[in-house]
Amino acid sequence: MEQPIGADNTYNVALATDAKELGEVVVTGALGIQRQQQQVGYATATLDSKELTQARVTNVANGLAGKVSGLQIQTLSSSVNPTPRVTLRGSRSLTGNNEALVVIDGVISTNEVLGALNPDDVASIDVLKGANAAALYGSQASNGALIITTKKGGNNNQVTFSHTSQLESISFLPKFQNEFGPGSPDWYNNSDNAKAGIFFDPSGAVDEEYHYQYQGFENQQYGPRFNGTLQPFGQTLADGSVQKLTYEARPNEKKKFFNNGYQMQNGITFSGGDEKTKFFTSYQNVHNNGIVPKDQFDRNSFRFNASREFGRLNVGFNASYSQQVADVTSNLDRNTSVYWNVFNTTVMAPLTQYSDYKNDKYSEPNYGYYNAYYFNPYFIIDANRTKDRRNTIQGNIDLGYKLTDWLRLNYRLGTTSTAQSSLTTQNKFSLAAGSPKQIASYTGFVQDLGSSLTRLNSDAFLSMDKTFGDITVQAIVGNNIQQLDSRYNYVASTALAVPVEGDVFNLNNRIGNLEGRSARAQSRLYAYYGDLTLGYKDFFYLHGSGRYDNVSILERGNRSFFYPAVDASFVFTNAVSALKDLSFLDYGKIRGGISKVSQVNLGGFTSNGVFNTGGAYSLAQTFPLGLGFPFPSKSGFTAGGTLVQPGLKPEDTRSIETGIELSFLKRRVSAAATYYAQKSTNQTVTTSISGAAGAQFVLLNAGEVQNRGVELDLNMTPVRVDNGLTITVGGNFNYNANEVVSLPNGLTQLNLTGSGRQSTNADLFAIPGQAFPSLVGTYYQRTADGRVKMSKVSDPNDPSLVRYVPMIATDTKNFGNTQPKYRYGFNSTISYKGITLAGQAEMRTGYVVYNTIGENLDFTGIGTRSTQFDRKDFVYPNSAIPQTDAAGNVTYVPNTSALTPGGSEFWANTASWNTGVAENYVTSGKFFKIREVTLGYTLPTTLVSKIGFVKGASVNVFGRNIFTWVPKENIYTDPEFSGTSQGSNAIGINTVLQTPPTKFYGATLNVTL
């Protein structure tokens, strides 16, 4: 508005909000270079510190869950320091790395650093969703990237103190049965004793010979229904006594066995500076006592960031140090895992009374603990420990020299270095002579592992930002050098000479020789890259980039490769004059891009701590040690069993994406939609070959995977009034359909290792024409109309008594994919005069999971599935029984009355009838979770100013994962959980090596001085 200047002495001037400035939002992209949102031709998302830390997560990745379309954060377990899996837009590589690249302050880092990073140090995270966005980072960025920017300080000096206390409790336990006690008498339902109503030994003695239905020493719970009578519990002790308990369920004991965890976070930050100098320093301590007794985790992290301008020269320095110390139960295998031994504890047992196994005669492992076949879980906790210490240093030095106002020379040197020491121990235990128990003795061991991983990253580049009339030019040319150095040393004793008292495990306390191994891996990459963005009149931008890589881990002569990317954005609200004055439309942009990125997928993750080969020496011929070759008692070396295809190439991923971004009504409504398609070829896979070739496997390039998907984002502010009340709601949606197009040499399926499966019922595969990964397992034979085929068996108590059992198929079945096709995120915030209520939820659908836990529940008889027919003989649902005609032809007719045995013989002890059939334990992976709820209050400045040295204060109460909904069929565990090994793509099978999922409630106090 124009107002003529007249004779008035006073003029009222006001600044109006420009609602069309969405395109001016800054995005941190490749190399840490900042661009305005309107210049970017690919999909990105940015989250600030408040969004990441409002629910006080200790791993910054967990603060991203459900908040960004296309981003999947999967927490595989619930330990004191869980490591989430971070993927963007599905999986591209069959056996290689699919996790997003992590970049901190412009320096390529490692995903493990997310667990060492103090979330309060993070200023923002920019999510570059596709390869289009991250081509400049090289082959590691084919999976997208998380660009993490840490805090730098400001012009005002301030000190901030924060304290958080939070409680952790179990959010999801399997559905346990509370009707039947211990016992494992197969075929008891029709026995003479059962017909006579005799289920316990009438003399009150311990039934060692399994004459009756009740055995108080059994791990399986197929005994009689609880009746409240006094019964012997366990076996006869060494002093001749027997524990007696009332025969009743104690349903809360399993949950009470697990602790209510407690976590405390204490932090302090100092920041300040002036126009030329900025600094930020912080310290945080995290202490976590987990839900498993005696499991705990501590993290101490320090950070110092500083920058200084010296005329045309700008110097920046970022450094952090973190020490993580974990002391946890090892859970190395099923029989020594906590959860498995809890599963094998009857609901009759007062489990929490057995914690003092060193002094209580009913708890000690030789005679006292009631279970004849498995250990007291409290004994397992003490006998199997892992103590892990990790020291992580991450930092960089930045130098920038302004050659002219539009030309700048930059150099950045950064490193991430982690040193780990791990001591895994199992105490020696020798079962007392004469003990009636069937548990195995422990020889004990000490495993001492030291490992390290150091990544160096150097970037030297020249950047240009200049305007020529209506045309803007932003360009980068540079060089990148990366070096990875990793090593480990492992030494172990395989048997202890004497049991250890306390914590003084030593390798000298051993029987036999020490076992050991060590390795070192080094790899290097150097690259040249260029990046150019041309802009015309603030409405059209064309961006292109190219990179030339040379990697040491491929064959000489085949180490170099080039990959380009190009994208464009058209801001039509700036281009069309008629749109500029529309009151309802603030901002509109269409964008699109295409890229090619190559990824060298030769493995890297190992089971040796943080040791990572980076693919080094993967193409070299190996000669492992062969004891007894060529002569007995002499050592020699044998040829490795894997051949390598000559001229092995990187995997190539070609991506296209297109999208639109809109903003309406003074930014009260904003929306974005993206379509993407990716095709990954030259898959690097290992496949089996005939032994006649002199090897068993060959590593080659073959196979193709494609991903197609849609991402939608919508955010609205329906209420924003002058009194301070603001209400926002938002959501995001992601659909991803992936498919294995082909496999090498006509393979029908490729097994994915690292699923963590505990049985042979099911496993994960890549199958041509199917989604990836696919769950394949055993199933029942069926008739044409879908009924389960039954076969005839006889009850051994009465051979004339005919029973029918389901027939397992001789082949396997594909049950579907184990990664969600559909993901939905929801968020809402209400703010009013310093009070903020916020919530965030997520839903995932369109996939299946395999519950190994289900097998375990049926084997032990602890789950409700085995009680659905009251443990009586029953008519198997939707079944068909065989009928033979006079000519001997067998047909199947619907079963309406033929019975199936209903005791342990069916549910637990004949695998081909139930526990060995995978289809019984495949459920939908669908879930809905309330991820975060927070209520915060910032004290008014007028109040805190009365305390002279206090500038601000706030209090926040919060909950995480406070509600989980799953379909009724899932009576097992959180479908997010998976036993997947680090670096594996075999997602979708849960096991008892994990701990139950948990929820958190807590409060935070922040004070700023």
JOCOR-V568123 format. One record per run of one state. SS is the DSSP state (h for helix, s for strand, l for the rest). FROM is the first residue (numbers start at 1). TO is the last residue. If there is no record, write none. Layout:
BEGIN
<<SS;FROM;TO> <SS;FROM;TO>>
END
This chain:
BEGIN
<<l;1;21> <h;22;24> <l;25;25> <s;26;28> <l;29;29> <h;30;32> <l;33;33> <s;34;36> <h;37;39> <l;40;43> <s;44;48> <h;49;53> <l;54;59> <h;60;64> <l;65;70> <s;71;75> <l;76;83> <s;84;88> <l;89;100> <s;101;104> <l;105;106> <s;107;108> <l;109;110> <h;111;115> <l;116;118> <h;119;121> <s;122;128> <l;129;130> <h;131;137> <l;138;138> <h;139;143> <l;144;144> <s;145;150> <l;151;157> <s;158;172> <l;173;175> <s;176;176> <l;177;179> <s;180;180> <l;181;182> <s;183;183> <l;184;191> <h;192;195> <l;196;220> <s;221;221> <l;222;224> <s;225;225> <l;226;229> <s;230;233> <l;234;242> <s;243;246> <l;247;252> <h;253;257> <l;258;260> <s;261;273> <l;274;276> <s;277;289> <l;290;295> <s;296;310> <l;311;312> <s;313;329> <l;330;337> <h;338;343> <l;344;350> <h;351;354> <l;355;376> <h;377;383> <s;384;402> <l;403;406> <s;407;426> <l;427;428> <s;429;429> <l;430;441> <s;442;442> <l;443;444> <s;445;468> <l;469;470> <s;471;493> <l;494;514> <s;515;536> <l;537;539> <s;540;551> <l;552;559> <s;560;571> <h;572;575> <l;576;576> <h;577;580> <l;581;584> <s;585;599> <l;600;604> <s;605;605> <l;606;611> <s;612;612> <l;613;624> <s;625;627> <l;628;634> <s;635;637> <l;638;641> <s;642;644> <l;645;650> <s;651;664> <l;665;668> <s;669;681> <l;682;683> <s;684;688> <l;689;690> <h;691;693> <l;694;696> <s;697;701> <l;702;703> <s;704;720> <l;721;725> <s;726;742> <l;743;743> <h;744;746> <l;747;749> <s;750;751> <l;752;761> <s;762;766> <l;767;773> <s;774;777> <l;778;779> <s;780;780> <l;781;781> <s;782;782> <l;783;787> <s;788;795> <l;796;797> <s;798;806> <l;807;807> <s;808;808> <l;809;812> <s;813;817> <l;818;821> <s;822;832> <l;833;834> <s;835;845> <l;846;847> <s;848;851> <h;852;860> <l;861;862> <s;863;863> <h;864;867> <l;868;873> <s;874;874> <l;875;878> <s;879;884> <l;885;889> <s;890;894> <l;895;899> <s;900;900> <l;901;903> <h;904;907> <l;908;917> <h;918;921> <s;922;924> <l;925;926> <s;927;938> <l;939;940> <h;941;944> <l;945;951> <s;952;966> <l;967;988> <s;989;990> <l;991;996> <s;997;1008> <l;1009;1009>>
END
